[in-house]
Amino acid sequence: MDRRHFLETAAAGATALALGSVDSFGKETGKERKIRIKPLTQTVQVPFGDVKALYIMIGHNMWCQWPTEAMGSDPESAIKHLPESIQPDLKLVCKNEYWKEVTDYASERGINMLVCDLGEGLFYPSHPELAIPGTWSVEKMQQEIRRLNSMGMEVIPKLNFSTNHNGWMKDYQHMVSSKPYYQMCRDVLSDVYEIFGHPRYIHLGFDEEDNYDLQKGYTYMMMRCGENWWTDFLYITGIVESFGARAMVWSDYGWDHPDFYTRCPKSVIQCPWYYDDSLQGYDPDKMNGRVRNKVLCYYELGKNGFDVLGCGSNWVSAYKRRKGVNSDEVMGEIIKLTRRAVPEDHLMGFLSAPWANCGYQSHVKRLKEGIDLLIEGCR
């Protein structure tokens, strides 16, 4: 079958697809119909060096664990076996009205690129079993891309292939590095590349994988190490390059693995991030421990010839909250740090990651504040 022809469930409502053709654990239960992803051409390409980007979520099941079928006959009963902090959302959290409010504001303030974290938020025709109630249809996503382009914003898809942030994969979360997993990665990335109109960049995540502390509350832990990590990383970034696009990744693997700066292909765009969550500042000469590596990462990327999209955030860590400190200064300091560390001809621009979804009014406030801090910091 031509890879541009896929399976899609019947539409339910104007903005989402029902799961009538798969059961709650993704097994086929009825007929599906073949569709073709309609061609789309994005009309905005932000000049290199002038990127002012916002990270924004459609899906949210990156910070969760998908239950196994043995835990219950359906996800509702199965997730009861999981700690509440890692239970997946069984319905899409993103609300249309909040999404529109944030994206309209982003355009008004001068954001020219959206990095959209998809997860379970987009219907993948090759894998209908990954959808949940509320998942955006292909048609809805393409309509939104056209609207965002018309407001001056290039739209970049993001999926996270870190084993610490892959709950959106459902059962494939438990199959990492297997043949079915590799095929799913290729299938889904192919879908995304077509749906987004052959985007110039695809963000692949890959952050925070080899940190035991972040998974110690899970009932199922998965961390790739050594050559296994490199095999999967190079395979997945290679898929993107085979399409003619460039991969983007978070750069924190380099904090503890200096060979990242020499082994990672220079074609991969780097998104280093640092939020000063332990209040050590931004001068590596005045820092110590692993935190120092987070700031040095910007310099190592600049020294090794990578193209860089520097990332900051107005997210507030638990430590900062205890100290009564906010993160309003972070984005401006990250802009200064990135400009010091990265040669101008390799500095793509800047990314604000408020780490808030469009499901709650309080998150909308943080997203808008993150937009403002980026725009003000770039002046």
C-alpha positions as CSV (number, residue, x, y, z in Angstrom):
1,M,0.0,0.0,0.0
2,D,1.2,3.5,-0.8
3,R,2.5,5.1,2.4
4,R,0.3,8.2,1.6
5,H,-2.8,6.0,2.0
6,F,-3.7,5.3,5.6
7,L,-6.4,4.2,7.9
8,E,-8.7,6.7,9.7
9,T,-11.6,6.2,12.1
10,A,-15.0,7.8,11.4
11,A,-15.3,11.4,12.4
12,A,-17.2,12.2,15.6
13,G,-18.0,15.9,15.9
14,A,-16.4,18.8,14.0
15,T,-13.0,18.8,15.6
16,A,-12.1,15.3,16.7
17,L,-12.3,11.6,15.7
18,A,-14.2,9.0,17.7
19,L,-12.5,5.7,18.5
20,G,-15.3,3.6,17.0
21,S,-12.9,1.4,15.0
22,V,-10.6,0.5,17.9
23,D,-11.3,-0.5,21.4
24,S,-9.9,1.3,24.5
25,F,-6.6,-0.6,24.2
26,G,-6.3,-0.1,20.5
27,K,-7.5,-3.4,19.1
28,E,-9.4,-3.2,15.8
29,T,-13.1,-3.7,16.2
30,G,-14.6,-2.5,12.9
31,K,-14.0,-1.3,9.4
32,E,-11.8,1.6,8.7
33,R,-11.7,3.6,5.5
34,K,-8.7,4.6,3.5
35,I,-7.9,8.3,3.2
36,R,-5.2,10.4,1.6
37,I,-3.5,13.1,3.6
38,K,-4.3,16.3,1.6
39,P,-1.2,18.2,0.4
40,L,-0.4,21.3,2.4
41,T,2.3,24.0,1.9
42,Q,3.2,26.2,4.8
43,T,3.4,29.8,3.7
44,V,5.8,31.1,6.5
45,Q,9.5,30.4,6.8
46,V,11.2,32.4,9.5
47,P,14.6,33.7,8.6
48,F,17.5,31.9,10.4
49,G,18.6,34.1,13.3
50,D,15.2,35.8,13.8
51,V,13.3,32.9,15.4
52,K,11.0,33.9,18.3
53,A,9.3,30.6,19.1
54,L,6.8,29.4,21.6
55,Y,6.6,25.8,22.8
56,I,2.9,24.9,23.1
57,M,1.1,21.6,23.8
58,I,-1.7,20.0,22.0
59,G,-1.2,16.6,23.7
60,H,-0.2,16.2,27.3
61,N,0.6,12.4,27.8
62,M,4.3,12.9,27.8
63,W,4.6,12.8,31.6
64,C,2.8,9.7,32.3
65,Q,2.8,5.9,32.2
66,W,0.4,4.0,29.9
67,P,-1.0,1.0,31.8
68,T,-0.7,-2.6,30.5
69,E,-3.9,-4.4,29.4
70,A,-3.3,-6.9,32.3
71,M,-4.1,-4.1,34.8
72,G,-7.7,-4.0,33.7
73,S,-10.1,-4.5,30.9
74,D,-10.1,-0.8,29.9
75,P,-7.9,2.2,30.6
76,E,-10.3,3.6,33.2
77,S,-9.9,0.6,35.4
78,A,-6.3,0.0,34.4
79,I,-5.0,3.5,35.4
80,K,-6.3,2.9,39.0
81,H,-3.2,0.7,39.5
82,L,-0.9,3.6,38.8
83,P,0.1,6.5,41.1
84,E,-2.1,9.5,40.4
85,S,0.9,11.6,39.4
86,I,1.7,9.4,36.4
87,Q,-1.8,8.5,35.3
88,P,-2.4,9.4,31.6
89,D,-5.2,11.7,30.5
90,L,-7.9,9.6,28.8
91,K,-9.5,12.6,27.2
92,L,-7.6,15.5,25.5
93,V,-6.9,18.3,28.0
94,C,-6.3,21.0,25.4
95,K,-9.4,23.3,25.1
96,N,-10.1,25.0,21.7
97,E,-10.9,28.3,23.3
98,Y,-7.8,28.5,25.3
99,W,-5.6,27.3,22.4
100,K,-7.1,30.1,20.2
101,E,-6.6,32.7,23.0
102,V,-2.9,31.8,23.4
103,T,-2.1,31.5,19.7
104,D,-3.9,34.8,18.9
105,Y,-1.9,36.5,21.6
106,A,1.4,35.0,20.4
107,S,0.8,36.4,17.0
108,E,-0.1,39.8,18.3
109,R,3.1,40.0,20.4
110,G,5.4,39.0,17.6
111,I,6.0,35.2,18.0
112,N,6.8,33.9,14.6
113,M,7.2,30.2,15.2
114,L,5.1,27.6,17.2
115,V,6.7,24.4,18.3
116,C,3.6,22.2,18.8
117,D,4.0,19.2,21.1
118,L,1.6,16.6,19.6
119,G,1.6,13.5,21.7
120,E,-1.9,12.0,21.8
121,G,-3.2,15.4,20.5
122,L,-3.0,14.5,16.8
123,F,-4.6,11.6,14.9
124,Y,-1.9,9.5,13.2
125,P,-3.5,7.7,10.2
126,S,-1.0,4.9,10.3
127,H,-1.7,4.3,14.0
128,P,-5.3,5.1,14.9
129,E,-4.9,3.2,18.2
130,L,-2.8,6.1,19.6
131,A,-5.8,8.4,19.6
132,I,-8.0,9.3,22.6
133,P,-11.4,11.1,22.7
134,G,-10.8,14.7,21.7
135,T,-7.7,14.0,19.6
136,W,-7.5,16.5,16.7
137,S,-8.3,15.1,13.3
138,V,-5.9,15.5,10.4
139,E,-8.3,18.0,8.8
140,K,-8.5,20.1,12.0
141,M,-4.7,20.2,12.3
142,Q,-4.2,21.3,8.8
143,Q,-6.9,24.0,9.1
144,E,-5.1,25.3,12.2
145,I,-1.7,25.3,10.4
146,R,-3.2,27.5,7.7
147,R,-4.7,29.8,10.2
148,L,-1.5,30.1,12.1
149,N,0.5,30.7,8.9
150,S,-2.0,33.5,8.0
151,M,-1.0,35.2,11.3
152,G,2.7,35.0,10.5
153,M,3.7,31.9,12.4
154,E,5.6,28.9,11.0
155,V,4.3,25.7,12.7
156,I,6.8,23.0,13.7
157,P,5.7,19.6,14.9
158,K,7.2,18.1,18.0
159,L,7.1,14.5,19.3
160,N,9.0,13.2,22.3
161,F,11.0,10.0,21.9
162,S,12.6,10.1,25.3
163,T,11.6,7.0,27.4
164,N,10.8,9.4,30.2
165,H,8.2,11.3,28.1
166,N,6.6,8.8,25.8
167,G,3.3,7.9,27.5
168,W,1.6,9.1,24.3
169,M,2.9,5.9,22.6
170,K,0.5,3.7,24.7
171,D,1.7,0.1,24.4
172,Y,4.7,1.1,22.3
173,Q,6.0,2.7,25.5
174,H,6.7,-0.9,26.6
175,M,8.4,-1.9,23.3
176,V,11.3,0.5,23.1
177,S,14.1,-0.5,20.7
178,S,12.1,-3.4,19.3
179,K,11.2,-3.9,15.6
180,P,7.5,-2.8,16.2
181,Y,8.7,0.3,18.0
182,Y,11.1,1.3,15.1
183,Q,8.3,0.8,12.6
184,M,5.9,2.9,14.7
185,C,8.5,5.7,14.9
186,R,8.9,5.8,11.2
187,D,5.1,5.5,10.5
188,V,4.2,8.4,12.9
189,L,7.0,10.7,11.7
190,S,5.9,10.0,8.1
191,D,2.3,11.0,9.0
192,V,3.5,14.2,10.7
193,Y,5.7,15.2,7.9
194,E,2.8,14.9,5.4
195,I,0.2,16.5,7.7
196,F,2.4,19.5,8.4
197,G,3.2,20.1,4.8
198,H,6.8,18.9,4.7
199,P,8.0,21.2,7.6
200,R,11.6,22.3,7.6
201,Y,12.1,21.0,11.2
202,I,10.7,18.3,13.4
203,H,11.4,18.4,17.1
204,L,12.1,15.0,18.6
205,G,12.5,15.7,22.3
206,F,15.0,13.2,23.8
207,D,15.3,15.0,27.1
208,E,15.7,13.8,30.6
209,E,16.0,10.1,29.7
210,D,18.8,8.8,31.8
211,N,17.7,10.4,35.1
212,Y,16.6,7.7,37.6
213,D,15.1,10.3,40.0
214,L,12.5,11.3,37.4
215,Q,11.2,7.7,37.0
216,K,11.6,6.3,40.5
217,G,7.8,6.9,41.1
218,Y,6.9,4.8,38.0
219,T,5.8,1.2,38.2
220,Y,7.5,0.6,34.8
221,M,11.0,2.2,34.2
222,M,12.8,2.3,30.9
223,M,16.2,4.0,30.2
224,R,18.4,3.4,27.2
225,C,22.1,3.6,28.0
226,G,25.3,3.8,26.1
227,E,25.2,2.5,22.5
228,N,21.5,1.5,22.8
229,W,20.7,5.2,23.3
230,W,22.9,6.2,20.4
231,T,21.4,3.5,18.1
232,D,17.9,4.8,18.7
233,F,18.8,8.4,18.6
234,L,20.6,8.2,15.3
235,Y,17.8,6.0,13.8
236,I,15.1,8.4,14.7
237,T,16.9,11.6,13.7
238,G,17.9,9.7,10.5
239,I,14.2,9.2,9.7
240,V,13.6,12.9,9.8
241,E,16.7,13.6,7.6
242,S,15.5,11.0,5.1
243,F,12.4,13.2,4.5
244,G,14.6,16.2,3.8
245,A,13.8,17.9,7.1
246,R,16.1,18.8,10.0
247,A,15.7,17.2,13.4
248,M,15.6,19.4,16.5
249,V,16.4,17.9,20.0
250,W,16.7,19.1,23.6
251,S,20.5,19.1,24.4
252,D,20.6,17.9,28.0
253,Y,22.1,14.5,27.1
254,G,25.3,16.4,26.7
255,W,25.3,17.4,30.4
256,D,26.5,14.0,31.5
257,H,27.8,12.6,28.2
258,P,30.5,14.9,26.6
259,D,30.7,12.7,23.6
260,F,27.3,14.1,22.6
261,Y,29.0,17.2,21.3
262,T,31.2,15.2,18.9
263,R,28.9,12.2,18.0
264,C,25.7,14.0,17.3
265,P,25.4,15.0,13.7
266,K,25.9,18.7,13.2
267,S,22.7,18.8,11.1
268,V,20.6,18.3,14.2
269,I,19.4,21.6,15.6
270,Q,20.1,21.9,19.3
271,C,17.7,23.3,21.9
272,P,19.7,23.7,25.1
273,W,17.7,24.6,28.2
274,Y,18.4,26.0,31.6
275,Y,16.0,27.5,34.1
276,D,18.2,28.3,37.1
277,D,15.9,26.2,39.2
278,S,18.6,25.9,42.0
279,L,19.5,29.6,41.9
280,Q,23.2,29.2,41.0
281,G,23.0,32.0,38.4
282,Y,24.4,32.0,34.8
283,D,28.2,32.3,35.2
284,P,29.8,28.9,35.0
285,D,32.9,30.2,36.8
286,K,30.7,30.8,39.8
287,M,28.8,27.4,39.6
288,N,29.5,23.9,40.8
289,G,28.3,20.3,40.3
290,R,26.0,19.1,37.6
291,V,24.2,22.4,37.4
292,R,27.4,23.9,35.9
293,N,27.2,21.5,33.0
294,K,23.8,22.9,32.1
295,V,25.3,26.3,31.4
296,L,28.5,24.9,29.9
297,C,26.2,23.1,27.4
298,Y,25.5,26.4,25.6
299,Y,29.2,27.0,25.2
300,E,30.0,23.4,24.1
301,L,27.3,23.6,21.4
302,G,28.7,26.9,20.2
303,K,32.3,25.7,20.2
304,N,31.3,22.5,18.3
305,G,29.5,24.2,15.4
306,F,25.9,23.3,16.1
307,D,22.9,25.5,15.1
308,V,21.2,26.5,18.3
309,L,17.7,27.6,19.4
310,G,18.3,28.7,23.0
311,C,15.5,27.8,25.4
312,G,14.3,29.5,28.6
313,S,11.2,29.3,30.7
314,N,9.0,31.0,33.3
315,W,8.2,27.7,34.9
316,V,9.0,27.8,38.7
317,S,10.7,24.8,40.3
318,A,9.6,23.5,43.8
319,Y,12.9,24.9,45.2
320,K,12.2,28.4,43.9
321,R,8.7,28.2,45.2
322,R,10.0,27.4,48.7
323,K,12.4,30.3,48.4
324,G,9.5,32.6,47.2
325,V,11.4,33.3,43.9
326,N,9.8,33.5,40.5
327,S,11.5,32.8,37.1
328,D,10.7,36.1,35.4
329,E,14.4,36.8,34.7
330,V,15.2,33.4,33.2
331,M,14.3,34.1,29.5
332,G,16.2,37.4,29.4
333,E,19.3,35.8,30.9
334,I,19.1,32.8,28.6
335,I,19.0,35.1,25.6
336,K,22.1,36.9,26.9
337,L,23.8,33.5,27.7
338,T,23.1,32.1,24.2
339,R,24.3,35.2,22.5
340,R,27.6,35.0,24.5
341,A,28.1,31.3,23.9
342,V,27.0,30.7,20.3
343,P,28.5,32.4,17.2
344,E,25.9,34.6,15.4
345,D,25.9,32.5,12.3
346,H,24.8,29.5,14.3
347,L,22.3,31.2,16.5
348,M,18.9,30.4,15.1
349,G,16.9,32.3,17.7
350,F,15.1,31.7,21.0
351,L,12.4,29.5,22.4
352,S,10.1,30.1,25.4
353,A,8.8,26.9,27.1
354,P,6.4,27.9,29.8
355,W,5.5,24.2,30.4
356,A,1.8,24.9,30.6
357,N,-1.0,23.4,28.6
358,C,-4.1,25.0,27.1
359,G,-6.5,23.1,29.4
360,Y,-6.7,25.6,32.3
361,Q,-7.1,29.4,32.6
362,S,-4.1,29.6,35.0
363,H,-1.9,27.9,32.4
364,V,-3.1,30.4,29.8
365,K,-1.8,33.2,32.0
366,R,1.6,31.5,32.3
367,L,1.8,31.0,28.5
368,K,1.1,34.6,27.9
369,E,3.7,35.7,30.4
370,G,6.2,33.4,28.8
371,I,5.5,35.1,25.4
372,D,5.9,38.5,26.9
373,L,9.2,37.6,28.6
374,L,10.6,36.3,25.3
375,I,9.6,39.3,23.2
376,E,10.9,41.7,25.9
377,G,14.2,39.8,26.2
378,C,14.8,40.0,22.5
379,R,14.6,43.8,22.4
